[in-house]
Amino acid sequence: MPSLFKPPAPPPAPVVHVTVPPSQAQDVLRRPVIRIGLYAWALLGIFGILGVAARAAGVLSIVVIPLVIALFPAAVLSPLSERLKRAGWPPAVAAGTVLLGVVGVLVGLGFAVAPQIQEQFADIRQEVQRGIAAVETFLAQGPFGLPPTRMEDLIERVRTAIAESGANLGQGVLGAVTAVTETIAGLILGLIALFLYLKDGPRMARWLRSLFPVRMQHDAAEVGVRAWQTVGAYVRGQVFIAFVDAVLIGLGIFILGVPLALPLAILVFLGGLFPIVGAVIAGAVAVLVALATVGVAQALILLAVIIAVQQIEGNLLAPVVLGKATELHPLATLAALTAGAILLGVLGAFLAIPVVASITRAASYLRQRHRETEAAAVT
């Protein structure tokens, strides 16, 4: 008969804790191969996350792009909105007033420029046609010992190349309609996002901070503040520089008698928002218009004016205005612009500098924070 009492359980086996002395652990981490391996795995993980995020952003670009672009005017306009809130305005009224003011200024500029373009477009078209006729004559003479070439042949080659590339008229019309629809939807979404950023920006920042672990919330808040300040300072500085470029180059265009002085000045201003690349493209357009309308001598003078203004901006104005905001070497700026243009086109060129500058300032803060933590631990 089995016993009603169970034999006593044997004593538990002693648990042996194997610990590595701190000195040995530090020695292991100091080995170059181990450190390189850790960094390699960390970089692979970071690039994997960025790749997944980029893929998701590409699929949802119609939503992501307006939300991201709206951050830049919000960084510039938020101080004005916050000032109105501190004066006792309701948040929705303050944000709506600022947004309507900006939209009103842009619409006013459009109404101011449109009549000039309409009035002078016919003259510009005639001058361009004359330029095309001169080019046809130049090609028909067989320049530089080359065989004569007709303009019609070049145009026909371009048309053939387009047809061979698979361009379909129906697809082109459908693509154009889709692009227009997406642009309108993105513009509406961007305006709504800008209004909400101005209205509830601080509350959104607190919510984002709460997503981090408690021990990381302070650092996350500091990094966010620095990135936001960097974006705002960059956009304000770049707008000021673009305004100075537009005024100086616009004066040169007006004095030389080039048509469409105001539209070209606005084009220079918009191009100035894209460092290096945008200014070159806008200046080239202005020179081409001068060449087609007022002659070679005035075009060369305008080119000299544009080069002089760009030198003053690059060597004097930009380092003072944008130096503290970006803290980037010119080579890093050019590399960031090129990479952004390759990845996302014009949008990437616009976003590259403020994004890289924000990352640089965030990394600088984290390094400083790490040094302070190590110094406190040693003490």
ZIPE-V631716 format. One record per backbone hydrogen bond with DSSP energy under -1.0 kcal/mol. CO is the residue of the C=O (numbers start at 1). NH is the residue of the N-H. If there is no record, write none. Layout:
CO/NH ; CO/NH
This chain:
21/25 ; 22/26 ; 23/27 ; 24/28 ; 25/29 ; 26/30 ; 28/31 ; 31/35 ; 32/36 ; 33/37 ; 34/38 ; 35/39 ; 36/40 ; 37/41 ; 38/42 ; 39/43 ; 40/44 ; 41/45 ; 42/46 ; 43/47 ; 44/48 ; 45/49 ; 46/50 ; 47/51 ; 48/52 ; 49/53 ; 50/54 ; 51/55 ; 52/56 ; 53/57 ; 54/58 ; 55/59 ; 56/60 ; 58/61 ; 60/63 ; 60/64 ; 61/65 ; 63/67 ; 64/68 ; 65/69 ; 66/70 ; 68/71 ; 69/72 ; 70/74 ; 71/75 ; 72/76 ; 73/77 ; 74/78 ; 77/81 ; 78/82 ; 79/83 ; 80/84 ; 81/85 ; 82/86 ; 83/87 ; 84/89 ; 85/88 ; 90/94 ; 91/95 ; 92/96 ; 93/97 ; 94/98 ; 95/99 ; 96/100 ; 97/101 ; 98/102 ; 99/103 ; 100/104 ; 101/105 ; 102/106 ; 103/107 ; 104/108 ; 105/109 ; 106/110 ; 107/111 ; 108/112 ; 109/113 ; 110/114 ; 113/117 ; 114/118 ; 115/119 ; 116/120 ; 117/121 ; 120/124 ; 121/125 ; 122/126 ; 123/127 ; 124/128 ; 125/129 ; 126/130 ; 127/131 ; 128/132 ; 129/133 ; 130/134 ; 131/135 ; 132/136 ; 133/137 ; 134/138 ; 135/139 ; 136/140 ; 137/141 ; 139/142 ; 139/149 ; 143/146 ; 150/154 ; 151/155 ; 152/156 ; 153/157 ; 154/158 ; 155/159 ; 156/160 ; 157/161 ; 158/162 ; 159/163 ; 160/164 ; 161/165 ; 162/167 ; 163/166 ; 168/172 ; 169/173 ; 170/174 ; 171/175 ; 172/176 ; 173/177 ; 174/178 ; 175/179 ; 176/180 ; 177/181 ; 178/182 ; 179/183 ; 180/184 ; 181/185 ; 182/186 ; 183/187 ; 184/188 ; 185/189 ; 186/190 ; 187/191 ; 188/192 ; 189/193 ; 190/194 ; 191/195 ; 192/196 ; 193/197 ; 194/198 ; 195/199 ; 196/200 ; 197/201 ; 200/204 ; 201/205 ; 202/206 ; 203/207 ; 204/208 ; 205/209 ; 206/210 ; 209/212 ; 213/216 ; 216/220 ; 217/221 ; 218/222 ; 219/223 ; 220/224 ; 221/225 ; 222/226 ; 223/227 ; 224/228 ; 225/229 ; 226/230 ; 227/231 ; 228/232 ; 229/233 ; 230/234 ; 231/235 ; 232/236 ; 233/237 ; 234/238 ; 235/239 ; 236/240 ; 237/241 ; 238/242 ; 239/243 ; 240/244 ; 241/245 ; 242/246 ; 243/247 ; 244/248 ; 245/249 ; 246/250 ; 247/251 ; 248/252 ; 249/253 ; 250/254 ; 251/255 ; 252/256 ; 253/258 ; 254/257 ; 260/264 ; 261/265 ; 262/266 ; 263/267 ; 264/268 ; 265/269 ; 266/270 ; 267/271 ; 268/272 ; 270/273 ; 271/274 ; 274/278 ; 275/277 ; 276/280 ; 277/281 ; 278/282 ; 279/283 ; 280/284 ; 281/285 ; 282/286 ; 283/287 ; 284/288 ; 285/289 ; 286/290 ; 287/291 ; 288/292 ; 289/293 ; 290/294 ; 290/295 ; 295/299 ; 296/300 ; 297/301 ; 298/302 ; 299/303 ; 300/304 ; 301/305 ; 302/306 ; 303/307 ; 304/308 ; 305/309 ; 306/310 ; 307/311 ; 308/312 ; 309/313 ; 310/314 ; 311/315 ; 312/316 ; 312/317 ; 313/318 ; 317/321 ; 318/322 ; 322/326 ; 323/327 ; 329/333 ; 330/334 ; 331/335 ; 332/336 ; 333/337 ; 334/338 ; 335/339 ; 336/340 ; 337/341 ; 338/342 ; 339/343 ; 340/344 ; 341/345 ; 345/349 ; 346/350 ; 347/351 ; 348/352 ; 351/355 ; 352/356 ; 353/357 ; 354/358 ; 355/359 ; 356/360 ; 357/361 ; 358/362 ; 359/363 ; 360/364 ; 361/365 ; 362/366 ; 363/367 ; 364/368 ; 365/369 ; 366/370 ; 367/371 ; 368/372 ; 369/373 ; 370/374 ; 371/375 ; 372/376 ; 373/377 ; 374/378 ; 375/379
